[in-house]
Structure formats: structure tokens, C-alpha cells
Amino acid sequence: MAERPVMSGTRPRSDFEELLDLLDELNVPDGYKAEIVRGSIVVSPWSKGYYLDVMELVCDQLRPHLPEGHRISCAPFLYAFPGSESAYGPDIHAAHRRAYRTTSNRLDHEALSFVAELTSPSTRTDDLTDKADVYGKAGVPVYLILDMQEQQAVVHGSPSAKGYQLRLTKPFGEKLAIPDPFGCTLDTAGFTAPEQEEAEG
């Protein structure tokens, strides 16, 4: 197989770096976001309106328990995971502020202490499988999945080279223990869809 030509003073770019560049240039339709999942660009619709309220409830509860120097946000940012050829824009992310001291739009995943995804029908499988595998093997301390279809919260902790060693599940409305480095409890009351709350009321 022929090697790629290399200009003097440069190094060959990886396929993943080229994919990241392509992602930058992609003209994503309004109402959609793009991520790289296992070496492929995946486009999915943005969240429903009430998801923002749920995301803010999570941020409000976890903010007092953040590791020193970390910030939590639901603003859209892309974290690259070169080892798995993936790049995710988690719905909620907590990272050391050093991750944001860059002019790049690709943030360092090693600064992350927490990520959370709120599932939708189009992203649920990736959130439950691929992302759990990538986040765990990359060493992200806590991964929270808010399964909006099954109305339950799933938290993963104790990451290792084989993935997460800890997994806890609670239905929405109950309290869920968030593992270290947070060591706190998340109250999932108010996480259900508005129409479900009305039906139950």
C-alpha cells in the first residue's frame, strides 16, 4: 500500500482528524446536531423543549458538588475521543476549566469529570451502548443516561480499560446516588415529559 505523500516539516493526518475537519465544514440543517460515532458522522435532531428544564435541574443539583476547578454546562461543545474515533457533544458536561482555555472547538476529553445524555428515539441506542463504552474506556468518572423513553436514570461510574464497573438505575421520581468524585444524590423528580405529568395529575 502506498504511503501518503508528506510535505517537509509536516506529518500525515489521521483519518479521524480529517473527519473532524469535515465535521467543521458540514452544513447541518437547522434543528440538528452532528457528532462522530465510531468513525462515522451521525446527524440527529436537537432535543425537545422540556429537555432543557431537565438539563438545568441536573446542573443545579450537581454544581455544589463539582470537583475543584470544574464547571458544569449544557452549552453545546464537542469533545474528541481519538482512541475510539469518536467526537461527542454531550447534553450536559462537567470539565476542568483548563479544557476551555483553547481557541479550538474540539475540547480535551481528559478534563471531563461528568457527562450526561438525554435519550431520544434516534440517539437512544448510541447513548446506551457506544457512548457508555467510549466514555468508560476513556476514563470519564461519571456517565449519566436519562432514558427519556423508559423514564429512568442510569448512572455509570468506576471507569476502567474495560469500561464502567458500576451501574445504578432508578425510575424517574426517585433519588439516584451519583458516584465519586461527586458523591451526592440526584433527585429525578420533574424529569418526566409534560404530557405524562398532566396525565398523572
C-alpha contacts under 8 A as a table, 3 or more apart, distances in Angstrom:
res1	aa1	res2	aa2	distance
4	R	12	P	6.98
5	P	12	P	7.87
6	V	10	T	6.40
6	V	11	R	6.35
6	V	12	P	6.16
7	M	10	T	5.59
7	M	11	R	7.64
13	R	17	E	6.25
13	R	18	E	6.90
14	S	17	E	5.21
14	S	18	E	6.45
15	D	18	E	5.08
15	D	19	L	6.12
16	F	19	L	4.90
16	F	20	L	6.23
16	F	39	G	6.96
16	F	82	P	6.88
16	F	85	E	5.78
17	E	20	L	5.03
17	E	21	D	6.33
18	E	21	D	5.03
18	E	22	L	6.19
19	L	22	L	4.95
19	L	23	L	6.15
19	L	39	G	7.80
19	L	41	I	7.84
20	L	23	L	4.96
20	L	24	D	6.37
20	L	36	I	7.94
21	D	24	D	5.08
21	D	25	E	6.52
22	L	25	E	5.14
22	L	26	L	6.07
23	L	26	L	5.08
23	L	34	A	7.32
23	L	35	E	7.73
23	L	41	I	7.35
28	V	32	Y	6.34
28	V	33	K	6.64
28	V	34	A	7.06
28	V	43	V	7.77
29	P	32	Y	5.78
31	G	45	P	5.73
31	G	46	W	5.39
32	Y	43	V	6.49
32	Y	44	S	5.43
32	Y	45	P	4.13
32	Y	46	W	5.07
33	K	43	V	5.64
33	K	44	S	5.60
33	K	45	P	6.21
33	K	46	W	6.23
34	A	41	I	6.63
34	A	42	V	5.60
34	A	43	V	4.40
34	A	44	S	6.48
35	E	41	I	5.72
35	E	42	V	5.42
35	E	43	V	6.58
35	E	78	L	7.93
35	E	86	S	7.65
35	E	87	A	5.73
35	E	88	Y	5.33
35	E	89	G	6.65
36	I	39	G	6.06
36	I	40	S	5.36
36	I	41	I	4.47
36	I	42	V	5.95
36	I	85	E	7.28
36	I	86	S	4.81
36	I	87	A	4.75
36	I	88	Y	6.45
37	V	40	S	5.33
37	V	41	I	6.30
37	V	42	V	6.50
37	V	85	E	7.14
37	V	86	S	4.82
37	V	87	A	6.62
37	V	88	Y	7.54
37	V	130	D	7.68
38	R	84	S	6.16
38	R	85	E	5.37
38	R	86	S	5.23
38	R	130	D	7.84
39	G	84	S	7.66
39	G	85	E	4.96
39	G	86	S	6.05
40	S	86	S	7.99
44	S	122	S	6.70
44	S	123	T	7.09
45	P	122	S	7.96
47	S	51	Y	6.23
47	S	52	L	7.88
47	S	120	S	7.57
48	K	51	Y	5.57
48	K	52	L	7.71
49	G	52	L	5.95
49	G	53	D	7.73
50	Y	53	D	5.32
50	Y	54	V	6.68
50	Y	193	A	7.03
50	Y	194	P	7.49
51	Y	54	V	5.06
51	Y	55	M	6.14
51	Y	118	L	7.42
52	L	55	M	4.97
52	L	56	E	6.14
53	D	56	E	5.15
53	D	57	L	6.21
54	V	57	L	5.05
54	V	58	V	6.37
54	V	190	G	7.27
54	V	191	F	5.58
55	M	58	V	5.18
55	M	59	C	6.28
55	M	74	C	6.63
55	M	91	D	7.48
55	M	92	I	6.72
56	E	59	C	4.99
56	E	60	D	5.98
56	E	74	C	7.54
57	L	60	D	5.19
57	L	61	Q	6.30
58	V	61	Q	5.31
58	V	62	L	6.19
58	V	186	L	7.39
59	C	62	L	5.29
59	C	63	R	5.78
59	C	72	I	6.36
59	C	73	S	6.75
59	C	74	C	7.82
59	C	92	I	7.72
60	D	63	R	5.55
60	D	64	P	7.83
61	Q	64	P	6.91
61	Q	186	L	6.69
62	L	65	H	5.37
62	L	66	L	6.45
62	L	182	F	7.54
62	L	184	C	7.76
62	L	186	L	7.63
63	R	66	L	5.45
63	R	71	R	7.65
63	R	72	I	6.62
65	H	182	F	5.37
65	H	183	G	7.53
65	H	184	C	7.03
66	L	69	G	7.98
66	L	70	H	6.04
66	L	71	R	7.18
66	L	72	I	7.82
66	L	94	A	7.92
66	L	181	P	7.71
66	L	182	F	6.14
67	P	70	H	5.66
67	P	113	S	7.84
67	P	181	P	6.55
67	P	182	F	6.99
68	E	96	H	8.00
69	G	96	H	5.48
69	G	97	R	6.13
70	H	94	A	6.36
70	H	95	A	5.10
70	H	96	H	4.02
70	H	97	R	5.61
70	H	113	S	7.89
71	R	94	A	5.34
71	R	95	A	5.69
71	R	96	H	6.29
71	R	97	R	6.29
72	I	92	I	7.21
72	I	93	H	5.66
72	I	94	A	4.06
72	I	95	A	6.72
73	S	92	I	5.73
73	S	93	H	5.66
73	S	94	A	6.43
74	C	90	P	7.89
74	C	91	D	5.58
74	C	92	I	4.40
74	C	93	H	6.44
75	A	91	D	7.61
75	A	92	I	7.46
76	P	89	G	6.09
76	P	90	P	7.39
76	P	91	D	7.17
77	F	89	G	5.28
77	F	90	P	7.44
77	F	105	N	7.26
77	F	106	R	7.58
77	F	107	L	7.43
78	L	87	A	6.35
78	L	88	Y	5.45
78	L	89	G	4.44
78	L	90	P	7.58
78	L	105	N	6.69
78	L	106	R	5.38
78	L	107	L	6.07
79	Y	87	A	5.45
79	Y	88	Y	5.39
79	Y	89	G	6.25
79	Y	106	R	5.58
79	Y	107	L	4.70
79	Y	108	D	5.99
79	Y	109	H	5.43
80	A	85	E	7.95
80	A	86	S	6.21
80	A	87	A	4.21
80	A	88	Y	6.59
80	A	106	R	6.08
80	A	107	L	6.39
80	A	108	D	6.49
80	A	109	H	6.16
81	F	84	S	5.83
81	F	85	E	6.02
81	F	86	S	5.11
81	F	87	A	5.63
81	F	109	H	6.57
81	F	134	V	7.77
81	F	138	A	7.50
82	P	85	E	4.69
82	P	86	S	6.26
82	P	87	A	7.75
83	G	86	S	7.76
84	S	134	V	6.69
86	S	134	V	8.00
90	P	93	H	6.14
90	P	115	V	6.25
90	P	116	A	6.18
90	P	117	E	5.86
91	D	115	V	7.57
91	D	116	A	5.91
91	D	117	E	5.16
91	D	118	L	6.65
92	I	114	F	7.95
92	I	115	V	5.59
92	I	116	A	4.96
92	I	117	E	6.69
93	H	112	L	7.19
93	H	113	S	7.86
93	H	114	F	5.63
93	H	115	V	4.45
93	H	116	A	6.45
94	A	112	L	5.77
94	A	113	S	5.58
94	A	114	F	4.95
94	A	115	V	6.42
95	A	99	A	6.77
95	A	111	A	5.08
95	A	112	L	4.05
95	A	113	S	5.42
95	A	114	F	6.99
96	H	99	A	5.94
96	H	111	A	5.24
96	H	112	L	6.58
96	H	113	S	7.62
97	R	100	Y	5.53
97	R	101	R	7.05
97	R	111	A	7.98
98	R	101	R	5.22
98	R	111	A	7.39
99	A	102	T	7.08
99	A	107	L	5.92
99	A	108	D	5.75
99	A	111	A	5.88
100	Y	107	L	6.98
102	T	105	N	7.92
102	T	107	L	7.97
104	S	107	L	7.06
108	D	111	A	5.99
108	D	112	L	7.82
109	H	112	L	5.50
109	H	138	A	7.89
109	H	140	V	7.80
110	E	138	A	7.66
110	E	139	G	7.57
110	E	140	V	7.37
112	L	115	V	7.40
112	L	140	V	5.95
112	L	141	P	7.71
113	S	140	V	5.75
113	S	141	P	5.35
113	S	142	V	6.41
113	S	181	P	7.57
114	F	140	V	6.42
114	F	141	P	6.18
114	F	142	V	4.77
114	F	143	Y	5.90
114	F	144	L	7.78
115	V	140	V	7.65
115	V	142	V	6.49
115	V	143	Y	5.05
115	V	144	L	6.31
116	A	143	Y	5.66
116	A	144	L	4.48
116	A	145	I	5.61
116	A	146	L	7.34
117	E	127	D	6.65
117	E	144	L	6.53
117	E	145	I	5.09
117	E	146	L	6.18
118	L	145	I	6.10
118	L	146	L	4.74
118	L	147	D	6.12
118	L	148	M	6.42
119	T	123	T	5.91
119	T	124	R	4.79
119	T	127	D	6.65
119	T	145	I	7.28
119	T	146	L	6.32
119	T	147	D	5.22
119	T	148	M	5.57
119	T	149	Q	7.16
120	S	123	T	5.27
120	S	124	R	5.44
120	S	147	D	7.93
120	S	148	M	6.75
120	S	149	Q	7.06
121	P	124	R	5.55
121	P	149	Q	7.40
122	S	125	T	7.65
123	T	126	D	5.52
123	T	127	D	6.11
124	R	127	D	5.08
124	R	128	L	6.14
124	R	147	D	7.56
125	T	128	L	5.29
125	T	129	T	6.06
125	T	130	D	7.75
126	D	129	T	5.30
126	D	130	D	5.03
126	D	131	K	5.94
127	D	130	D	6.43
127	D	131	K	5.16
127	D	132	A	6.60
127	D	145	I	7.21
128	L	131	K	6.57
128	L	132	A	5.98
128	L	145	I	7.35
129	T	132	A	5.33
129	T	133	D	6.21
130	D	133	D	5.16
130	D	134	V	6.14
131	K	134	V	5.04
131	K	135	Y	5.84
132	A	135	Y	5.38
132	A	136	G	5.94
132	A	143	Y	7.19
132	A	156	H	7.91
132	A	163	G	7.64
132	A	164	Y	7.66
133	D	136	G	5.30
133	D	137	K	6.12
133	D	163	G	5.63
133	D	164	Y	7.53
134	V	137	K	5.35
134	V	138	A	5.96
134	V	163	G	7.60
135	Y	138	A	5.14
135	Y	139	G	6.34
135	Y	140	V	5.40
135	Y	143	Y	7.17
135	Y	163	G	7.69
136	G	139	G	5.30
136	G	140	V	5.89
136	G	141	P	7.58
136	G	143	Y	7.86
136	G	157	G	7.89
136	G	158	S	7.99
136	G	159	P	4.73
136	G	160	S	6.28
136	G	161	A	7.49
136	G	162	K	7.56
136	G	163	G	4.26
136	G	164	Y	4.87
137	K	140	V	7.78
137	K	159	P	6.40
137	K	160	S	5.64
137	K	161	A	4.83
137	K	162	K	5.99
137	K	163	G	4.63
137	K	164	Y	7.31
138	A	159	P	7.78
138	A	160	S	7.91
138	A	161	A	7.56
139	G	159	P	5.20
139	G	160	S	6.34
139	G	161	A	7.75
140	V	143	Y	7.10
140	V	159	P	6.61
141	P	157	G	5.78
141	P	158	S	6.29
141	P	159	P	5.99
141	P	180	D	7.34
141	P	181	P	7.21
142	V	155	V	7.07
142	V	156	H	5.71
142	V	157	G	4.89
142	V	158	S	7.55
142	V	159	P	7.88
142	V	178	I	7.73
142	V	179	P	6.94
142	V	180	D	7.65
143	Y	155	V	5.77
143	Y	156	H	5.03
143	Y	157	G	6.65
144	L	153	A	7.13
144	L	154	V	5.80
144	L	155	V	4.39
144	L	156	H	6.26
145	I	153	A	5.83
145	I	154	V	5.06
145	I	155	V	6.21
146	L	151	Q	7.52
146	L	152	Q	6.18
146	L	153	A	4.63
146	L	154	V	6.43
147	D	150	E	5.52
147	D	151	Q	5.60
147	D	152	Q	5.29
147	D	153	A	5.97
147	D	154	V	7.45
148	M	151	Q	4.92
148	M	152	Q	6.87
148	M	192	T	7.42
151	Q	171	P	6.09
151	Q	172	F	5.54
151	Q	191	F	7.97
151	Q	192	T	6.66
152	Q	169	T	6.93
152	Q	170	K	5.67
152	Q	171	P	4.07
152	Q	172	F	4.94
153	A	169	T	5.63
153	A	170	K	5.37
153	A	171	P	6.10
153	A	172	F	6.45
153	A	176	L	7.61
153	A	188	T	7.69
154	V	167	R	6.88
154	V	168	L	5.65
154	V	169	T	4.42
154	V	170	K	6.66
155	V	166	L	7.96
155	V	167	R	5.65
155	V	168	L	5.31
155	V	169	T	6.50
155	V	178	I	6.94
156	H	164	Y	6.12
156	H	165	Q	7.56
156	H	166	L	5.40
156	H	167	R	4.57
156	H	168	L	6.67
157	G	164	Y	5.73
157	G	165	Q	6.47
157	G	166	L	4.86
157	G	167	R	6.54
157	G	179	P	6.14
157	G	180	D	7.68
158	S	164	Y	5.53
158	S	165	Q	5.31
158	S	166	L	5.71
159	P	162	K	7.84
159	P	163	G	5.51
159	P	164	Y	4.25
159	P	165	Q	6.15
159	P	166	L	7.91
160	S	163	G	4.97
160	S	164	Y	5.94
160	S	165	Q	7.09
164	Y	167	R	7.44
168	L	176	L	7.77
168	L	177	A	7.94
169	T	176	L	7.44
170	K	174	E	6.31
170	K	175	K	7.17
170	K	176	L	6.19
171	P	174	E	6.06
172	F	188	T	5.24
172	F	189	A	6.22
172	F	190	G	7.87
172	F	191	F	6.26
172	F	192	T	6.79
173	G	187	D	7.12
173	G	188	T	4.97
173	G	189	A	4.07
173	G	190	G	6.96
173	G	191	F	7.36
174	E	187	D	6.22
174	E	188	T	5.68
174	E	189	A	6.51
175	K	185	T	6.32
175	K	186	L	5.49
175	K	187	D	4.44
175	K	188	T	5.93
175	K	189	A	7.95
176	L	185	T	5.53
176	L	186	L	5.09
176	L	187	D	6.48
176	L	188	T	7.38
177	A	183	G	7.31
177	A	184	C	6.01
177	A	185	T	4.49
177	A	186	L	6.28
178	I	182	F	6.33
178	I	183	G	5.64
178	I	184	C	5.30
178	I	185	T	5.59
178	I	186	L	6.61
179	P	182	F	5.86
179	P	183	G	4.89
179	P	184	C	6.97
180	D	183	G	4.70
188	T	191	F	5.70
189	A	192	T	7.71
192	T	196	Q	6.49
192	T	197	E	6.60
193	A	196	Q	5.31
193	A	197	E	6.42
194	P	197	E	5.09
194	P	198	E	6.26
195	E	198	E	5.06
195	E	199	A	6.15
196	Q	199	A	4.99
196	Q	200	E	6.16
197	E	200	E	5.17
197	E	201	G	6.06
198	E	201	G	5.06
